[in-house]
Amino acid sequence: MTGHKCAISVPVFQEYRDVLSRKENMAQLRLNGEQVETIMQFLATVGRPTNVVYTWRPNLRDEGDNMFIDLARASGSEYLIAGNTRDVMLDVDLKNEDIRVVTPGAFMNHWRSRDEYAYA
């Protein structure tokens, strides 16, 4: 996120839709198809569209996770929020100290301490 906006790209948006639409995830989150669509519309509304030009590859263990690093890099994001930070930790050869990989809970704690009351 940068400037309190959520960066979004077409591949990341589609990945979110695919993951949220899985039957097991919908059951665990107690969502129906209409609610998934509402979440996607929210992301489309608040997300800052970012065009990703692939000039380098992060080469994470899971090739599918590279799109998140690509988006964070292209958008100039300070944070990359991930449920499992180990999945998107950068190889030491890439030297991306300007992107902080944090869990959703850690990000919320940081946001609350820094920004929450600015919007009250």
N, C-alpha and C positions, 0 to 999 in steps of 0.2 A: 504494500500500500504506500502510496505517496500522496502527500497533500490530502490525507484523509479520504482517499479514493481507493477503490478496489480495482486493480488493473485486470483486464480480461482480454483474452484472445479467442479467436474462433476455436482452435484445438482445445484449449482449456475449458471453454464454455461447453463444448460437446462432451468432454470427459466428465464434467460435473453432471450433465444430464444423464449420461450413460450410467454413472455410479449411483446417482439418486434413483434411477428408474429400475434398478435391479430388485427383483422380488424380495430377496433376503434383506436388502437395505431398507426397502419401503416397509417391510414388516417390523424390523428392528426400530425404525424411526417413527413407526405408526403414521405413515403417510399414504395417501392415495394419489392416483395420477393427477388429479386436479391440484392437489397441494404441491406436488413436484413442479407442475407447470407454474404455479404462483411463485415458488422459490426461483425458478429460472427467469421469470419475468422481472422479479426483484433484482437479480444479478445483472440482467440486461439493462435495467434502469440505472442502477448505482455504479455499475462497472465502467471504467474508463477504457474504451477500446484501444488496444495497442497492437500495432502491426509489428510482428516479429520477423526480423531478417536473420536468417540462419548463417552467421559468419563463422561460428565455432560451435562445437558440440561439447556439452558438459561430460558426457560418457558416464552417466550414473549406472549403478548396477542394473536398474530397471530402465530400459530405454524409454519406456512410456513416461517416466518422471522427468526426462530432460526438458519437456515443454514448459514445466513450471519454472525451472532455472532460466530458460530462454525468455520467458515472459517477465520474470523479475528483473533480469538484466536489461531487456529492451525498454521496460517502463521506468527504469531508474528507481525501482522499489527499494525501500530500506529494509522491509521485512518480507520473508517468505513464510507463510503460515502452513504448517503441515502436521497432521495427526501423528505421524511417525517420523520424527526429524532425521532418524538414521537413514531413511529411504532417500532423502534429498541432500544429505551432507555432501559437500563438494570435495572432490579429490584435492589433496594438498598441493598438487601441481598447478591448480587453476587459480589460486590466490584471489578469492572473492570476499575479502574481509568487509566489503561495503554492503553485503546482503546478510542479514541476520536471520537464520532459520530458527523459528520458534514454534512451540505448540500453540493451539488456539487458546488454551487457558493462560499460558504465559503472556501471550499477546494481549488478551483482555485485561489481565492484571496491570500490564504496562500502560495500556490505553486508559484504564480507569485512573491510575495515579497521575497521568500526564494530561489527559484531554477530556475526560468525561464531564467535568463540571463547566468546561468552556461551552458546552452545548445545552446546559440546563436552563 
